Amino acid sequence: MAATALRAWVAAAGWFYWDDLILHSRAAARPFPDLPFLFADHDGHLMPGGMALTWIAAHAAPLDFRMPLLQIAVLQLVAGAALARMLWVQLSGRTVMLVPLVAALAIPLGLPSATWWAAALNALPLTAAMAWTVASMVRLGRTGRRRHAVGAAVATVVGLLFVEKALLIPVVAAAVLAGSWWTAGGSRAELQLLWRRTRCAWSALAAIVTVWAAIFVVVVGRVGGASSGPLPVEREAGAGGAGPGVIELLDHAYRLAVVPTLGGGPWRWGRWHPGPPMADPPVVAVVVGFLAVATVLTWSLIARRRTGAIWAAAALYPLVSVVLVAVGRTGPDTAAEIVQTLRYHAELPVVLAAAAALAIAAPRSEHGEQRLSHARRWLPASGALGLAVLVASSVVSTVTYRHVWSEQPSRDYTEPLLATLRERTEPLLDTEVPLEVLLPVTTPANRLSALLTGVPDVPEVGAWTRDPVAIDAHGALHPADVVPGRSLPQGPEPGCGHRVGPDGARLALDGPLLGRDWVVRLNLFADADGHVAVRLDDGDEVTAPVESGLGTVFVRVEGGGTRVTVTPGGGASELCVGSGPVGVLVPR
């Protein structure tokens, strides 16, 4: 409960960020969570369970962060409970289970993924499913009862519904069972008994993994990707570079990401807006992390038998994330700091906790007992003190992370904007949101119309308005007008300009336009209420309402060319079109 409350406190300092906004707009646009929506490829992820939760949040309370915050808290509580169950099973309910439990919940290794909504929808179900499956497989190996096989299979399926990385769950469970057998003595007869008790579960898990891997290949067809656009930290390596190599990724992953957190670090976080926070440990934090690792390893290798292989396997697990990043995320626009965001190591605390439980449960080493006999009195006190220092160090990192995470340009832009728009009735021209909120690589999610999808009590966002405004980075509206890129010259007919009949007319501009978004200020006179259709030579047609008599309407069009086609309709049969600019909106 304490860990859930602490991380909910951190998450509450944030808001909808990057993928959160992309997922929210996607979900809000769907009246029902059908299969094409649930099984959509999101940035190389297949996550129908996460998509379902985003749909619930987007429809229950659009752009209200309290709903994602509630989901984060519930998922964190479930993940913590599953971890506690795993350790309780592994250590048979002994009080010493509190040591790896507190350490795993306290260290900041899983902090970023547990406080960013989109990442939490992947990471927290994964950690819960992994811990539950390991516990069920350990029980199955001890008792042979089929209900534990069912529990492991169900947990794995649930994990796969949220992220494809859950395909690794059976591998982790197998490693834990093998580690338990190995530390206990590793006889062939015991291994055969373990296989007989668990083979039904392995058959079920193999079938689940095979089916889901096939679905993933059909739907996604790649590892990682950029269907929603890469995060900014994936674009900071510089244009034209080759991207980080595997050695550089390994260095950043172990030395600057994983190891400092094992001592409660990194204490300090960096951020390249609009990217996510990254671990930026000082040298002291790295040293403390290595000392913490060395202390645990020294105790384990001296006091317990055959635990070296356990820790070696656990130390290799981060390689999985590095390989996945190298295969699915690296490129000329990727920085090695991507692994320092820690979200690729979210389930590692479960692996480390399972390894610690195996070491604690391993038979004592007689030689080690003799060597540690003089220290037996102060070992418990030293362990308690070390755990307290770890928790304190982790709290420092958590507080500093919250400070960095609280910088949310999307909140600074959207919340004031929503408050202003609820007092406005005139439509808005669609436009891109500020770069600090979403970069153009996420298009069309970076458009105002996508951001406000499903939000009640706000005016329509589309292709026309009579009252143009520019929106700044703080969500404030400013009266705007069109700065001409080109202009529509005055027409030949005195008192009318360009006379446009029912069949429309192509009106020449004073020069060519490049293909992009443009705003046309149409100064016109309509013979009746109706609408006007407007298009550029190589763009799509858009319509805007017109009222009888003299008026001005601002129309957003896409494309380029040398002419504007104007066609009356919907009751209006004739227009007089005067001169006006075609360009971009800027504040007056």
N, C-alpha and C positions, 0 to 999 in steps of 0.2 A: 504493500500500500504506500509506503514512504517513497519508494522508487517511482511508482506511478504518479504520485502527487508532485514530486520534484520535476519529473520530465513533462508533466502537464503544465507546470508553472513555466517551464522553458518554452514549450510549444505555444502557450498563450501569448508570449511576447512576439511571436511571429504572426504571419497571416498567409493568405493564398500566395504562393510563390511559384513562378515558372510553370512546371508541369501541372501544378494545382489548377492554374487558370486554364490551361489547355484541356485538361480532363473535365473541368467544370463546364466549360463552354460546349464541349462535345456532348456531355450528359444532358445539359439543359436543353439542347436542341432535339433530344429524342423524347417523344411523348411516352414511350414504353421501352424498357430495357430488353430489346429483342436480341436474338443470337448474333446478327451482324455487328451490333454495338458491343455486346459482351465479349465477343471473340475478335475484336478489332486489334490490329497490331499497333501498340503504342510504344514507339521508340525502340522497337525490337523486343518488347515484352508482351507476353500473352498472360492476361490477368483478369479473367472474367469476374472473379470475386471482388477484386478492387474496382472494376468498372461498375459493378452493381452498387457498391458503397458510394461511389461518386455520384451515381444517378440518384440515390436516396438523398444525399446531401444537397445536390443541385435543385431537386424538386421540393424538398421539405423546407429549405431555407436558402434561397439563392444568394450567393455571395455573403452569407452570414457565417463567419468562421467558427461560431459556437458549435455547429454540427460537426465539422471536421475535428474540432478539438475533442468533442465527446467520443468520436470514433477512435481517435488516437489514444485517449485514456483507457477505453475499454480494451482495445487491442494490446496496449501495454500491460494492463492487468492480467489478461489471458496469457500473454507471453511470460510474465513473471511467475504466474501460477504453474505453467507448464515446466518452467525451469526448476522451480521448487520441487515439483513432483519427480522430475528426473533425478535430482540429487537425493531426494528421500528414498527412491527405489534403489539407486546405486549404493547408498550408504546405509540402507536398512533403517532409516529413521534416526540415525545417531545425530546427536547435537552438533557434531563437528561439520555437518552439512552446511551450517550457517556460514562457515568461512568462505567456501567457493561461491555460495549463493550471494552473499553480500558483496563480495569482490566483483562477481560477474554483473550484478545490477548496478554497481557504483561506477565502474570504470567508464570513461567517456567513449569507448570504442563504438558503442551502439547509440550514442547520443544524437548525432545528426539525423540518422534514419528514423529515430523514434520521435522526432519533433517536427519534421517536415512531412506534411500530410501525404503527398504522393509517394515519398520514399517509405513512410510508415505502412502504407497499404501493401507494399511488397515485403518489407523487412520484418515487421512484427508477426504477421501470420507465418512467415518462414521460420523464425526462431521458435515460435510456439509449436509448430508442426514438427520441427526437428527434435525439440526436447521431448515432446509427447511420444514420438515414434521410438526414440532411443529408450525411454522408460518402458514402453510396451514390449520392445524386443528383449530387453534385459529380463523382464518378468517372464516372457515366453521362454527364454533360455533356461530359466530356473524351474519353471513349473510345467511347461508344455501345454498350458491351457489355451485353447483356440481363441478365446475371447480377446486375448492380448494380441494375437495375429490380426484380428479384425480391427482392434484399436489402432495398430500400427498402419494398416492399410488405409483406414479412414483418415487418419492424421496426414498421411502423405498426400492423399487426394486433395484434402483441404489446402495444404501448402501449395500444391500445384495450381490450384485455382487462383492464387494470388501472385505467383512468380515462378518462372520456369527453373530457377535455380534450385527449387525444391527437388529436382531430379537427383540432387546430391544427397538427399536425406537417407536413402538406403545405404549409400556408401559410408556415411558417418555412423549409422547404426551398426553396420557390419564391423567397422573399425573398433567401435566400443566393445562389442561382443568379443572380437578377437583379442583386444587388449585385456579384457577381464579373464579370458582363458589363459593368456600368456602370463600375466602376473601371478595367477593362481598356481602355476606349475607347468601348464601346457602339455599335459599328457595326451596321447593319441586317442585313448578311450574317452576322455572328457570331450575332446573335439568331436568325435563321432556322436556322442550323446547330444551335444549342443546342436549339431546338424539335424539329427532326427527330430528334435523338439521344435526347431525353427524353420525347417525346409518348406512347410506349407506357406509361411509368411513370405519367404524369399520368392516363392513362385508367384504369389499374388503381387508383391512389390515389383517383380520383373515385368509382369504383364501390365501393371499400371504405368511404369516408366516407359515401356515400349509404345503403348497406345498414346500417351501424352507427348512423347517425343515425335511420333508421327504427326499428330495434330499440330504441334509447334512448327514442324518443317513445312507442312502444307500452308498454314496460316501466315507464318512469319518468314520462314525460309532463310534466316540468317541469325547470327549471334550479335546482339547489340543492334545499333542502327541509329537513324536520325529522322524517323518519320515525323517527329514533332520538333525537330531541330536540336542540335547539340547545345548543351549548357555552355555558358560563356567560358567557364574554366577549360572547356574542351577546344577553345578557339584562341587561346592566349600564347601559343607557341610561336606565332609569327608566320606570316604568309611565306610560302615557298619552302619552308622547312620540311624535313622528313618525319617530324614527330619524334617522340621519345622512343628509345630502344628498350628492350626487355631489361637490360642491366640497370638502366636509369629508373625504370618503373619499380624494379625490385628494391633498389636503394631507397627510393621515396616511400615505398609501401612498408618496408620493415623499419628503417632507421627513423623516418619522420612521421609515420602514421601509427603503426601497430605498437612498436616497442615503447614509445613515450606514454601511451595510454595505459600500459601495464603497470606503470608507476603512478597512475592517476593524472598524468599529463594529458594534453600538451601545455596546459596553463594559458597559452597564448594562441589566438586564432587570427588568421589573415583573411582578407576578402577582396576579390576583384569584382566590384559591382558591374553588372547585376548577377554575378556568380554566387554560389553558396560559400559559406565559411569553410576554411581549410585549416587543418592543424599546422601551426607554425611554431614548433617547440624550440625554446632556447636550448643551448648545449646542455645546461644543467638538467633539464627535463629528460633529454635523451639519456644522459648518464644515470639518472635515477631509475629510468625504465630498465636499462640494462642491469643495474644492481638488483632491482626487484626480481627480474628473471633469474639472475645468477643465484640469488638467495633461495628461491623456491627449488631450482634445479639441484642445488647443493644438498638441501635437506632431503629431497626425494631420492636422489641417487645414493646418498649415504644411509638413510634410515629405512628405505623400502627396497624390496627386491624387484629386479627386472622392469624398472619403470623408464629406463632410457629410451626404449623404443616408443613408449607412449608419447613422451614429449617430442621426440623426433617427428612422429606423425603429426602431432598438433602444430609443430613449427612449420611443417610443409603446407598446411591448409591455406594460408594466405596466398600461396602460389596459384591456387585455383582462381582467386579473384584477379590476380595480376594477369594470368593467361586470358581470362575472359575480357579484361580491359584491353589487352594487347590485340586480341582478335577482333573485338567488336567495337572498340572506341577510339583506338589510336589512328592518327592520320596527320597530314601536314598542319592541321589546325588544332592539334591536341597538345596539351602541356602535361608533363609528368606529375604536376601537382594534383591532377585529377584523382589520384589514389589517396591524397591527403584529405579529401572531403570525407573519408571514412565510410561513406554509404555503401561501398563495395565490401566492407568487412563486418556488416551488421550482425551476422550470425556467428561470427568467430567467438564471442563470449560463451555461447553454448558449447562449442567444441572445447574451449579451454576449461570450462567448468566440468565437462565430462572427463577430460584428461586428469584434472585435479582430483576428482572423485575416485578415479581408478588408482591414482597414486596413493591417496589416503587409505583406500581399501586394500591395497596390496599388502602381502605378508611382510612383516618386519624383517629387516636384515640383521642377523645375529652380529655380524662384524660391525655393522653400523651402530647397533645398540651399545656395543662396548665403547665405540669411539664417542658416542653422545651421552654416555652414562653420567659424566660429570656435569653435563648441561641440562639434564632432564628436569631439574627443578625450575629453571628459568625459561625453558622452551615455550610452555603455554603462555606465560606472560609476554614473552617476546613476540609470539605469534599474534596475540591480541593487540599489542602495541603496533605491530606492523600493519595489521588490518585497519586500525584506527587512523594511522598515518595515510594509508591508501585512500580511505574514505575522505579524509580531509583534503588530500591533494585532488581527488576527483571532484569534490564540491567546488574547489577553486576553479577548475577547468569548466565545470558546468556553469558557474556564475559568469565567467568571462565569455563563454559561448553564448549565453543568453543575451549579453550586451551586444555582441556582434549580430546575432540573429534578429534582434529587435529592429535593426535597420531594414525596413521593408518599403522600398519605393512604390510597390504596387498598392500597399495600404494608403500611403501618403497621397497617391493619385486617386484611387477609387473611392474611398470613403467620403472625402469632400465632394467629389463629383456626383456621387449618388444623392447626397443631401441637396445639392444645387438642382439636379435634374428633376427631383420630385416637386419642385416649384415651377417647372417649365412645361409648356404644352407644345411649343413649336418643334417640329422634327429637327434632328441633327444630321449633318452630313457625316457619312462614315469616314473614318480616318484611322491612321495607325496610332496605337498607344505609344507613350514615350519609350525610348530605348531602354530606360532603366527598368521598365516593367516587362516587356517582351521584345526581343530582337526580331528583325524582319525574317530571319531564317525560320521562324515558327509560323509564318503566314499560312492560312488565314486567321490563325488564333490571335495574332497581334493586332487585329482590327477592333475598333470600339464596338462594332455590332456583335462580334463574337464575345467580347468581355461582358456585355450587358444582356446576353441571351438568357431569357427566362426571368429576368429581374422585373418585378412588378412596379407599377406607378412611375415609370420613366417614359419619356417620349420616344417615338419611333426613331431608329437610327437607320438611315438609308441613303438614297441617291438625290434627295432634294430638300430644300428648306427655303423659307422666305427671310429667315433671321440667322445669317451665318455667324458662327462663333469659333474661336480658336480656344483649345483647351491646353493649359500649361501643365507642367510636371506635378503640380500640387492639386490638380483637378478643378482649378478655377476657370470660369468661362470669361472670355474677352470678346467684345464685338469685333468682327473681322470683315475683311473685304478681299477681293481678288486682285492680286498683283499679276499683271498680264505677262504671259509668256508670248502669246500671240493675241490678236484682237480680231473681232468681227467688224469690218468697216461698216459705215453708214450705207444703207441701201440707196438705190437710184430713185425711188419714188418719194417725192416731197410729202411730208406729213405722215409717212408710213415707214419708209426705209425699205425693208425686204417684205414684199407681200407674199404670204405663203398660203396656198390653197389646200384643199382636202388631200391632194396627192403628195404634199410635202415639197420641200426644195432643199437642194444642196447649196449651202451658202459658203462662199470662199473666205478663208482666213487670209490675213496679211503675210502669212509665211507658214512653213511646215511645222508640225508638232511631233516630237519623239514619243514613242509609246510609253505611257505611264498613266497615273491618275491625274486628271485635270478637273478644274471646276469652271463651268461656263456660267457667266452672269447674263441671263436672258432678260433684256428689257423689251417688253412686248405689249401689244394690245390685242385682246381676244374678243371675237364677236359674240361669244357666249361662254358659259361655264363649261369646262371640259378638262382635257389634259393635253399635254404636248409630249411627243416622243423625240428624244435627242440621241444622236450617235455621231461618233467620229468615223473616218473612213474605214479603219480597221478595228473598231471596237464594237461592243455590244450596245444594243438600244436600251435606254432607260426612259421612264415616263415620270412626269410631274404634273400635279393638278394646276389648272389655271382658272382664274375667275374672269367674268365678263368685265371688259374695260382695261384700263392701263394697270400694269403690274410688273414686278420683278421677281424672278425665281432663280435660285442658284442650283445648278444641277451638276452632280459629280459623274463624270464619264471616264472610261478607261480606253486607252488606245492612242492612236496618233493619226497623222495624215494632214491634208491641206484644206479639208472642208468639213463643215458641220451640217448634218442632215436634220432638219426640223420638220415635224409632221403633226398637225393638229388632229384631235380625235375626241371621242367621248362627249359629243355635243358641240364642241367648238369646230367650226369648219374653215375658219380663216383667221390668220394671224398677221399682224404687222410686227416685224422684228427690227429693233433698232440696233445701233452699234453697242458693243460690250466686250469686255476682256475675257480671255480664256487663259487661266493660269493656276496659281495656288493661293490658298487662303493664308492670310497673315493677320495678326491683330492690327486694328486701326491705330 
